[in-house]
Amino acid sequence: MEGSNRVILLLFCLVLSCFVAQTHGKQKEQGIPLFRNSGLKPKSSGALDTSLFEQETAANIRHIPQEGSKEGDKIGKLPGQPPVDFSQYGGYVTVNKVAGRALYYYFAEADDQHKASLPLLLWLNGGPGCSSLAYGAMQELGPFRVHSDGKTLFANRFAWNKAANVLFLESPAGVGFSYSNTTSEYETRGDTNTAEDNYAFLVNWLERFPEYKNRPFYIAGESYAGHYVPQLAHIILHHNKKATKAIINLKGIIIGNAVINEETDNRGMYDFLASHALVTDEDAYNVINLCDSSPNATTQSNQCIDSNDAINNAVSSLDIYNIYAPRCFSSNVTERPKKASILQFDPCSDNYVYFYLNRPDVQSALHANVTRLTHDWEACSDVISGWGDSPPTIIPLLQEFMANGLRVWVFSGDIDGRVPVTSTKYSIKKMNLPVKTAWHAWYLNGEVGGYTEVYKGDLTFATVREAGHQVPSYQPARGLSLISHFLNGTPLPNTARPT
């Protein structure tokens, strides 16, 4: 590809701030990574057309006949799992009968004593095309982490099912264990049909787990789920209003290191890299001001090209998702598990998860129908070859939620270089919200956990100190404190007293 066109593709993909994963021993792409697959070119429009998420398709308003059942989905015990005091489930929900499209879920209830009183929380990872089982469940906020042997699990004492009943969804079809029998659909995935499928999943999952139908419901996610979460919430609100009742009892959303607004996401990333002495101020200025990132751009100036190359060279040896983290230099699992700590995230965790989730006994225990897949399980999908739509901003949706009384929190690990804290601050500033509670430190166990500001309309912004792109991976205790306060509707503690 010629240099100018290569830069155009790079810039166009950068503004989406996609989460590029390392899969089965492949390290994360270094430098400022491209959109996950170079062929995925999201089609941005000048404004957010919310009518796209309100189409009355059979998939998103009707109950669909299902083969699965709650009893059949119950997981007795995962291979290599330590003892637990909660129930877990895994299985499929059909979201389109004609196409044979089914989404895989993993559900970790709270312990038996608290599951009836705690809310339901859905977690979505981004990508587009990356697995909530691979990241959310197995490397971030789920009840287990995978040992270095790729065979055994150890407990996460900061798992979010201590604060909620947590549902992980592999979405869209083609991601992880989720599939479509109409494989041509993998070429036409996009924000709109992903949101519709996620809504169809929820409506039908709640039929399988009716005890959660009226339970307070929250949606959480990170990275490109900054699109998924608000778009799903918008559909839920639309259908609740149309039915004049709460089909799904949505109470709020929380998104972290999230793609929110194209222009500010992009500018904030380069400002972060420059302000942290990773790239020169001049190169950051040139890319922000001299490069044409519009989809119709055909040429770029030499200054743009040179500065882009310089920035990529400067960060090529870093993990851009945590600029201070060690990198993984081995794609192998170990014969015996290394000593593991929830508080010290292992940079090779992707490899351990890949080996674990590709074991037949694990897939059987998870009720994962691998015979429907045309590929090994991957943390990020290689079969999704097109992405049809991606609006340049989701700010109008955040404003809609605030107007409808939903709780809205936005959080940011402060050492992520990919969708950094500067991007999030710039995006929130675009909303011109009056401040309700001024910027201040929040605390956990006597130490600063991060900083927070609350705006009128009930939007809370919080940073998480010393956390990268995957906040619960790097700061599990602070992540659990954050989600607990969000779910409880309480402010983050503003004193240094132990909490």
N, C-alpha and C positions, 0 to 999 in steps of 0.2 A: 504494500500500500504506500502511495506517495506520502511524503512527510506532511504536507498540508492537510490532506484528507485524513491521515492518521490522527492528527491533532484535533480536527473537527470531530471525529468520532469520539476521541478521548474526552473532549470538553462536553460534548452532548451527553455522554454517559456519566460524567462526574457529577453533574447537578442532581442526579438521582441518588447519590450517596449510597450505593448498593453494598450489601453485606456479602463480600466474597469469602467463601469458606475454604479451609484446607480440608480435602477429602481423601480418604484412604491413603494417607501417607504423602499426599501432595501438600506442600506448605502453602499458606495463604499467598496469593500473588503479592509480590513485593512492589514497592513504590505506590503511587496513587493508582489503584486498580481500576480497570475498565468495568463496565457493566458486566455481570457475571458471564454472559456469553456475548461475544462481539456482535453476533447476529441479532441480539435483542435490542431493538431501537424503539423505545417507548415514544408514542405519538403524543406530544404535549399540545394542548390548545391554549388559547389566551385566557380562558376563564374556566372555572369549575362548573360543569353542567350537572347539577344535582339530579336532574330528571333521568339521567342515565341509570341511577340507582333505584328508581322507583317503577321500573317496568314490571307489569303484572304477569310475569311468566309463571307457568305451572310449577317451575322448580322452586320459586321462592315464596309461594303463598299456599301451597297445598301439602298435606301430609302424603308421603310417598310410601308405598308398601315396602317393608323392610324384611330382610332375611335374618338379621341379627336380633339378639335379645340381651337384656341386662344380665340375666343369669349366665347366658352363654359367653358374654364378654368378660366375666370376672376372671381375674388373673390370680391363680392360687399362690404362686411364688415364681419370681424370675430366677433364672440360673445364676448362682453365685450371690444371691441376695441375702443381706442380713435380716434378722427378724424385725417385723414392724407391727404397729398397733393400728393400722388403717387398712382400708380396702382399696384395691386398684383394679382398673378395668382397661381393656383395649379391644378395639374392633373397628368395624366399618359402618358408616351411614351412607346410604345411597342418596345422592342429591339430584340425579337425573336418570330415570329408568330407561329412557329411550337410548341414550348414548352409553349407558352402562358406566356412569361416572360415580365413583364412591370415594369418600374421604376417610382417612384413618385418624383415629383419636386415641389418646392415652389419658386416663383420668385417675388422679390421685386424690382420694377423699381425705378430709381431715380425720383425726383419730375418732374412734367410736364415741367418745364422750362429748366431742364438740361438733361433729359433722352436721347435726341437725340444726345447730344455732348459727353456723358460719355461712357467709355468702358463697355464691358460685363465681369463680373467676376464670375467664377464658384467656389463654396466653397464645399470642401469634408472633412467630419470627418473620423476618422479611426476606430479602434477596433481590428482587423477587425470585422465588424458587428454592428457598432454604427451609430446612425442616425444624419445626418446633419440638420434635422428639430429639433431634440431634443436639440442639442448642438449649432451648428452654428447659426441657425435661432432664437431659443427661449431663449438661455442663453448667447450668445456671441455677434455676430455682426449683428444680425437681427434687424428689426425696432421695435420689441416689446419684453418685458419681461412679465412673468406671475406673477400676484399677489399671495400672500399666500393663497387666498381663492380658487385657482384653477379654477376660473370662469372669472376673468377680466384681462385685459392687461394694461400695462403702456408703454409709449413711451421711446425708447432708443435714446437719443439725439446724441449719438455717433455711430449710425448705419452706416454701410459701404455703404448703398445705398445713402449716401450723397457724396460718391466719385465714385460710379460705379452703374451699374444695376446688381444686385446680384442674382445669381441663386444657389439654394441649392438642392442637389441631395441625395436621400436616396438610397444608393448602398452598396453592391450588392442586387439582388433579395432576399427577405427574411428579409431585414432590414426595420424597420418601416412599412410604408404602401406599400412598393414595394413587388412584389410577383411573383411567377411562378406557373402556373397550373400544372407543372410537379414537384411535391414537392420533388422528389428524387434528384433534382438538388441542394437542400440545403446541401446535403452531399458532393458535389463536387465543392464548390466554392473555388476560389483561386485568386492569383494576376492576372494571365493571362486572365481568362475569365471575371474577374471584369473590367480590362482595356478595353477589347473588347466591353463589354456591355456599358461602359461609353462612348466610342467613338460612338457606334451605337445610344445611347441616344442623343448625341450632334448633329450628322448629321440630325437626324429626328426632334429634337426640333427646329433646325434652319429653317426647312421647315415650321413649325408652326409659327415661329416668324422671317419671312424673313428680316425684317428691321435690324436684328442683324448679318446677314450673313457676311457682310464685315467689321463689327465693330471690332476694336482692342479687342482681347480676351486674358484673363489671367486666370490662374488656381491657387487657393490657398487652403491650407489645413493644418492640424496639426496631430501630433502623427503618427499613422500608415498610414495616408495619405501622409507621407513621401515616401511611396511606390506608392500609388494610383496616386498622382499628376504627378511625373516624368514618370510613365509608360503610362499614358494617353497622356502626352505631346509627348512622343516618337512615339506613334501611329499616332498622328496628323502630326508630322513632316514627318513620313514615307509616309503617304498617300498624303500629300501636294507635296512631291518630286515626287512621282509616277505619280501624275496627272499634274505635272509641273504648278501648280497654288495653291493658298491658298484656299483649301476647307474650312478650318477653319483658321481664321486670327490670329494665335497664336503669341503673342508678349513676353510672359514671364511667369515664375512661382514663387511662394513664398510659402515656407513651414516653419512651426513653431513647435518647440519642437518635431522634426520629427525623426522618425526611418530612419537612413541613412546607417549606416555601423555596422554590427552585433558586431564585436569585440570591436570597440571603444564605441558604445552605451552602451555595458555591462560594460566595464571598467570605463567609465565616470560616470555611475550611482553610483558605489561603492565609487569612489573617492569623488564624491559630498557629499554622506552621511557621509563619514569620515571627510571631510574638514569642514562640518557644525556641527561637534560634535554630530551627531546623532548615530553613531556607532563607534567602536574602529578602529584605524588604523590597528591593528593586524587582526581583523575579516575581514575587507575589503581586506587586503593583501591575507589572506588565501583563500577567495572565488575567487579572481582574478587569483591567481597563483597555488592553490592546487586543485581546483575543475575542473573536466573534463566536459565541457558543450557540447561536441560533441554528435550528435544523436546516435552514436554507443556505448556510454559509458554504462557500466554495473554495475560498482561499484564506490564508492566514499570513500575517506579516512575519518577517524573519525574527523580530523581537519576541513575538508570541511563541513561535516554535522553539527558539533558543531557551527562553525562560521556562517553558513547559518541560523541555528535556532536562534542564538544570534541576528543577524541582523533583522530577522523578528520580534522577540520579541521587539527589540528596537524601531521599527517604527510602531508597531501595533496600537498605540493610536493616530497616526498622519494621516492627509490627505496627502498621499504621493504626490499628484498632486499639492499641495501648502503647503509646510512644516510649514508655519506660519499662515495658515487659521484656523478659528474655524470649528468644525465638526457639522454635523446635528444630533440632538438627538431626533427628532420627525419625524414620517412618515406621519403625518396627515396634512391636510389643515386646515385653520382657517375659522371660520364662517364669519368674516369680514376681509378684507385685512389689513395686517399690513402696517405700513408706510414703503415705499420702496424707495430705492435710487440706481440709476445706478452706483454710485461711491462706494457703499458698497454691494458687491455681497453676496446674501443670500445663505448659505451653503445647505439649504434645497430646492433649486430651482428645482432639479430633480423631487422631489415629486410633486411640483405644476404643472410642465410641464406634468407629467404622467396623473394627474387627468384632466387637461385641454384637452389634445389631445385624451383622451378616452371618451370625452363627445360626444354623437351622433350629437348635433347641430354643434359642432366644426368640426367634421369629414364631415358633410354635406356641411358646408361652404367651407371647404378645397377641396371638390370634391374627398375625399378619399374613395376608394371603399373597405370598410371594409368587405363586404360579400365575397371577394376573399381571406381574411386572415383566418388562422386557429388558431389565437391567438389574444389577446389584443395587441394594439399598445404598443411597448416597446422601451425604449431609446436604448437598445442594445439587439440584437436578440438572442433568445434562440432556434430558429429553425435551424440556421446554425450549423450543427454538424460536419463539416469537412472543413479543409482548405488545398487545394491541393498543392500549391506552394508558396514559399516566398524566393526570392533570398537574399543572405546574405549581399548584398551591392547594392546601387543605384548610387554610385559615378560615374561609367561610363556614366550614363545618364546625370548627371549634367555636366560632361565634354563635352558630345555631344551637349548639349544646348548652352554652352558657345562658342563652335566652330561654331555653327550656328547662332550666334548673338542674341540669346534670352536673355532677362533680367532674372537673377537668384538671388533671395534673400532668405536668410535663417535667421530666427529670433528665439529668445529663451527667454521665460520668465525666469528670473534668480532665482526664488524660487520654480521651479518645481523639485521634486525629482525623477520623473519617467523617463523622457527623458531630463535630466538636461543640463544646459549650458556647463558643462564639456564634456559631450558626444558629443555635437555639435562641440565644439572647437577641440576635438580630431579628429573627422571625417573630418572636413575641413582641418586640418593639414595634413591628409593622402594624400590630393590632391597636396601638394607641390606647391602651387600657389605663385608667387611673389606678394608682397604687393604693391598696387597702392596708397592707402591713409591709413596712419598708424592709429592704434587704438586711438580713442578719444571719448569723451562724445558727445552725441547728446541731444538736449534740446527741451522742450515744455513749453511755458509760464514761462520762466526763470528758470525752474528746470531741473535737469538731467533726461532725459527720459530713458536713457540707454547708451550703448557704442556700437561703430561700427567700422568696418574695411572693406575696399574695396580692392579686389584683381584684378590683371590684368586678363583680360578675362571677366570682368564685373560681378563678383560674389560679392554680398554685404552680410556681416554678421552683424546682429544687435541684441543686447540684449534689453529687455524691463524690466526696473527696477521695482521691487516689483510685478511682474506678475508670476502666476503659469502656469500650463500646458495649460489652456485655456486663452490665453493672453487677448482677448477682454472682458472676464468676469471680470477679476481682475483689469485691467488697460484700461478701454474703451477709454479714451481720447488719451492715448499714442498709443493704437492699431489703432485708426482712423488716427492719424498723420503718423504712420508707413505705413499703406496701401496707404494713399494719396501720400506720397513721392514715394513709389514704382510705383504706377500707372502713376504718372507724370514723372517718370524717373529723379527725382531730388534727390540730396544727402540729408540725414537727417541733420537738421540744427546744425551747430557746434558752435554756440554762444548762450549765455544766454538771448539774446533779445527775448521778447515775439513773438510767431509766431502763 
